[in-house]
Amino acid sequence: MLMKVLKRLAQGDRYSNKIMARELGVDEGMVEQMLMQLERKGYIEKEDMVSCSGSCDCGSATKKASCCSSKSDIIMWKITTKGNEATLKMAK
């Protein structure tokens, strides 16, 4: 399941924990736990962005980064070199 989350992050699309949870068939808390595990294992890293305007559409998200907003703050997740290598192995 962790690798599914990593693969989803690698797509670079913008989304919320709610959307990810729905796609995976789990609750938002589980998504948050999986993201934290991926971070601890060195597959992703986060860049906190304070302030959220209106719709929270994560307009500043860049390629290979996605946002998850469970509160009013936006967390940008970036795939690390280790994470990129893992996604390349999954693609083979």
Helices and strands as residue ranges (DSSP letters): H 2-10, H 17-24, H 28-40, E 44-49, E 65-68, E 74-79, H 81-91
